[in-house]
Amino acid sequence: MLRGSFTLTMDTKGRIALPARYRDFLLSECSGQLICTIDHKDPCLMLYPLAEWEDIEEKLKRLSSFNAQELRLKRLLLGHASECDMDKNGRILLPAPLRSHASLEKNIRLVGQLNKFEIWDEAAWLDRVEQDMALERDMPAETELSERLQDFAL
């Protein structure tokens, strides 16, 4: 399980060192083979262990090339997908086009999302958290929740 939020520093070559607590897991799960692509809705990247990415590819394969929305999603995710193999020091290199999409500079945030990580510019992540908290706080009590959220309890 990939969880938690970690502040990382990206070097001038575009490399980040993944948190030590995940290195052994990633080596055993996917031999350090990771796939990074853009998020098509947010200014961040998604980093998947290879097996998780292969599941995504199977789902994408089933989408139609004749439906414009489905074709766009396939183009964006697959067209930006890049292999980011972890080196012996637990580092991965984020390709320049992906760094550009997420406006990544030096200070970044790695956010666990169970089966993947999101990679954000630190300031953009903090802004997003503030926006999301404000939306949740200011949501009218009568707002209808999705069926899944209605059954969700902490």
Buried (B, 14 or more C-beta within 10 A) or exposed (E): EBEEEBEBEBEEEBBBBBBEEBBEEBBEBBEBBBBBBBBEEBBBBBBBBBEBBEEBBEEBEEBEEEEEEBEEBBEBBEEBBBEBBBEEEBBBBBBEEBBEBBEBEEBBBBBBEEBBBBBBBBEBBEEBBEEEEEEEEEEEEEEEEEEEEEEEEE
